[in-house]
Amino acid sequence: MTFSIVARCARSGQFGMAISSSSPAVAARCAHVRAGVGAVASQNITDPALGPLVLDQLEAGLPATEALAAVTADRSHIDYRQLLVVDREGRTAIHSGRQVLGVWGEARATDCVAGGNLLAADLVPMAMVKAFTLAKGHLGERLMRALEAGLAAGGEAGPVFSAGLKVADTLSWPLVDLRIDWSPDPIGLLRVAWDVYAPQMAAYVQRAEDPTQAPSYGVPGNE
């Protein structure tokens, strides 16, 4: 049903997540990032409330493993959930319940953790982690490389139809929040969206902080 990666950029301190699924609008429910705090994926049979709950525990100072334990302990239906966490120190944690669907897998390295369910192969998360650790550049680009590697390694057992990329920097709102909610090629379209958006990211931050100096990039209406 889903494969994803959450990660921290040790250089910039940014947090991000990339995800794809056969379900529509997967990033709307499963992707959770918070500036200066961490990133959380809440997937499988999804409870979107779990992402913010884990982030709250991270913000209170708990490391990834303890934050995840605080939210999952004795929680109803937790066996149906798959949760991936990375904290402000790059530590990671994973919960894959006993009711996770189909072939599932998980993999981690410093600053990143990947996981999935209903996969074509259980090695998909490892392919994502490897691609992320080898990639260079902005966190968004590294996450895209990981998502593309997951697809190349087999992705889901069936076709995927939605994908998303989300990155938090230092602001209260995401630096990157790109979604393809329904398409036969969501990861390909997400790549196009990222390649268009990436050169303009700084300008959109500048528009928020000092609109008198913000370039328009030729956008009609200068919005």
C-alpha positions as CSV (number, residue, x, y, z in Angstrom):
1,M,0.0,0.0,0.0
2,T,2.8,2.4,0.8
3,F,6.6,3.0,0.8
4,S,8.3,6.0,2.4
5,I,11.4,7.5,3.9
6,V,11.8,10.1,6.6
7,A,15.1,11.9,7.1
8,R,17.2,14.6,8.6
9,C,19.8,16.7,6.8
10,A,22.8,16.9,9.2
11,R,24.2,19.9,7.4
12,S,21.0,22.1,7.3
13,G,19.0,20.7,10.1
14,Q,16.0,20.2,7.8
15,F,13.6,17.3,8.2
16,G,11.7,15.7,5.4
17,M,9.7,12.8,4.0
18,A,8.9,11.3,0.6
19,I,6.1,8.8,0.2
20,S,4.1,6.9,-2.5
21,S,1.0,4.7,-2.4
22,S,-1.7,3.0,-4.4
23,S,-4.2,5.1,-2.3
24,P,-5.1,8.6,-3.3
25,A,-3.6,11.6,-1.6
26,V,-1.3,9.6,0.6
27,A,0.9,12.6,1.7
28,A,-2.2,14.3,3.1
29,R,-2.6,11.6,5.7
30,C,0.8,10.1,6.3
31,A,3.5,12.9,6.0
32,H,4.4,14.8,9.2
33,V,7.4,17.2,9.6
34,R,8.1,19.9,12.2
35,A,11.0,22.4,12.0
36,G,13.7,21.8,14.6
37,V,11.9,18.7,15.9
38,G,11.7,15.7,13.5
39,A,9.8,13.8,10.9
40,V,7.2,11.0,11.2
41,A,5.5,8.7,8.7
42,S,2.2,7.2,9.9
43,Q,1.1,4.6,7.4
44,N,-0.3,1.1,6.7
45,I,-3.9,1.3,7.9
46,T,-3.3,4.9,8.7
47,D,-4.2,7.0,11.8
48,P,-3.1,10.5,10.8
49,A,-3.3,11.6,14.5
50,L,-0.3,9.5,15.4
51,G,2.2,11.7,13.5
52,P,1.6,14.9,15.4
53,L,1.5,12.9,18.7
54,V,5.0,11.5,18.1
55,L,6.2,15.0,17.0
56,D,4.9,16.4,20.3
57,Q,6.9,13.8,22.2
58,L,10.0,14.7,20.2
59,E,9.5,18.4,20.8
60,A,9.2,17.7,24.6
61,G,12.8,16.3,24.4
62,L,12.3,12.5,24.1
63,P,14.6,10.7,21.6
64,A,13.0,8.9,18.7
65,T,12.8,5.5,20.3
66,E,11.2,6.8,23.5
67,A,8.9,9.2,21.7
68,L,7.6,6.3,19.6
69,A,7.2,4.1,22.7
70,A,5.2,6.8,24.5
71,V,2.7,7.0,21.7
72,T,2.4,3.3,20.8
73,A,2.3,1.8,24.3
74,D,-1.2,0.3,25.1
75,R,-2.7,2.2,22.2
76,S,-5.8,0.7,20.6
77,H,-5.3,-0.9,17.1
78,I,-1.5,-0.2,17.2
79,D,-0.9,-3.5,15.5
80,Y,-2.4,-2.1,12.3
81,R,0.0,0.8,12.2
82,Q,3.5,1.3,10.7
83,L,5.4,4.4,12.0
84,L,8.8,5.7,11.1
85,V,10.6,8.4,13.1
86,V,13.7,10.5,12.9
87,D,14.6,13.0,15.6
88,R,16.8,16.2,15.8
89,E,19.9,14.2,16.5
90,G,19.3,11.9,13.5
91,R,18.3,9.0,15.7
92,T,15.5,6.7,14.2
93,A,12.8,4.4,15.4
94,I,10.3,2.1,13.7
95,H,7.1,0.4,14.7
96,S,5.6,-2.2,12.3
97,G,2.6,-3.9,13.9
98,R,1.7,-7.5,13.6
99,Q,-1.2,-6.6,11.2
100,V,1.0,-4.7,8.7
101,L,-0.3,-5.6,5.2
102,G,1.4,-8.0,2.8
103,V,5.1,-8.1,2.2
104,W,6.6,-5.4,4.4
105,G,10.1,-4.2,5.2
106,E,12.1,-1.5,7.0
107,A,15.7,-0.2,6.9
108,R,17.6,2.6,8.6
109,A,20.9,4.4,8.6
110,T,22.1,7.5,10.4
111,D,19.6,10.4,9.7
112,C,17.1,8.3,7.8
113,V,14.6,5.4,8.0
114,A,12.5,3.8,5.3
115,G,9.6,1.4,5.4
116,G,6.7,0.0,3.5
117,N,3.9,-2.5,3.3
118,L,2.2,-4.5,0.5
119,L,5.6,-4.2,-1.2
120,A,6.8,-6.0,-4.3
121,A,9.9,-7.1,-2.3
122,D,11.0,-6.6,1.3
123,L,14.3,-5.0,0.0
124,V,12.6,-1.9,-1.2
125,P,13.3,0.1,2.0
126,M,17.0,-0.8,1.9
127,A,17.2,0.4,-1.7
128,M,15.7,3.7,-0.5
129,V,18.1,4.1,2.4
130,K,21.1,3.3,0.1
131,A,20.0,5.9,-2.5
132,F,19.4,8.5,0.2
133,T,22.9,8.1,1.8
134,L,24.6,8.2,-1.6
135,A,22.7,11.2,-3.0
136,K,24.1,14.7,-2.8
137,G,22.5,18.2,-2.6
138,H,19.3,19.5,-1.0
139,L,17.4,17.2,1.3
140,G,14.4,17.4,-1.1
141,E,16.6,16.0,-3.9
142,R,18.0,13.3,-1.7
143,L,14.5,12.2,-0.7
144,M,13.4,12.2,-4.4
145,R,16.3,10.0,-5.3
146,A,15.3,7.6,-2.5
147,L,11.6,7.5,-3.7
148,E,12.7,6.8,-7.2
149,A,15.0,4.1,-6.0
150,G,12.2,2.5,-4.1
151,L,10.1,2.4,-7.3
152,A,13.0,1.0,-9.3
153,A,13.4,-1.8,-6.7
154,G,9.8,-2.8,-7.2
155,G,7.8,-0.4,-5.1
156,E,4.4,-1.7,-4.2
157,A,3.1,-5.0,-5.3
158,G,0.7,-3.1,-7.6
159,P,0.7,0.3,-9.3
160,V,1.0,3.5,-7.3
161,F,-1.2,6.5,-7.8
162,S,-0.1,9.2,-5.3
163,A,3.1,10.6,-4.0
164,G,4.4,13.5,-1.9
165,L,7.5,15.3,-0.8
166,K,7.5,17.4,2.4
167,V,10.4,19.3,4.0
168,A,10.6,21.5,7.1
169,D,13.3,24.1,7.5
170,T,13.2,26.8,10.1
171,L,9.7,28.2,9.6
172,S,6.4,27.3,11.0
173,W,5.2,26.2,7.6
174,P,6.9,23.6,5.3
175,L,9.6,24.8,2.9
176,V,8.5,22.1,0.5
177,D,5.0,20.5,0.4
178,L,4.4,18.9,-3.0
179,R,1.8,16.3,-3.7
180,I,0.5,14.3,-6.6
181,D,-2.8,13.0,-5.3
182,W,-4.0,10.9,-8.2
183,S,-2.0,9.9,-11.4
184,P,-0.8,6.8,-13.1
185,D,2.7,8.2,-12.8
186,P,2.8,10.1,-9.5
187,I,6.5,9.8,-8.8
188,G,7.4,11.0,-12.3
189,L,5.1,14.0,-11.9
190,L,6.5,14.6,-8.4
191,R,9.9,14.8,-10.0
192,V,8.7,17.3,-12.5
193,A,7.1,19.4,-9.7
194,W,10.3,19.3,-7.6
195,D,12.5,20.3,-10.5
196,V,10.3,23.3,-11.1
197,Y,9.9,24.3,-7.5
198,A,13.4,23.8,-6.2
199,P,15.0,26.8,-7.9
200,Q,12.2,29.0,-6.5
201,M,12.1,27.8,-2.9
202,A,14.2,30.7,-1.5
203,A,12.1,33.2,-3.3
204,Y,8.9,32.0,-1.6
205,V,10.6,32.3,1.7
206,Q,11.7,35.8,0.8
207,R,8.1,36.7,-0.2
208,A,7.0,35.8,3.3
209,E,9.8,37.6,5.1
210,D,10.3,40.6,2.9
211,P,7.9,40.9,-0.1
212,T,9.5,44.2,-1.2
213,Q,12.6,42.2,-2.4
214,A,10.9,39.1,-3.7
215,P,11.4,38.1,-7.4
216,S,8.3,37.1,-9.3
217,Y,9.8,34.5,-11.6
218,G,7.5,35.8,-14.3
219,V,4.4,34.3,-12.5
220,P,1.2,36.0,-13.8
221,G,-0.2,38.1,-11.0
222,N,3.1,37.9,-9.1
223,E,1.7,35.7,-6.5
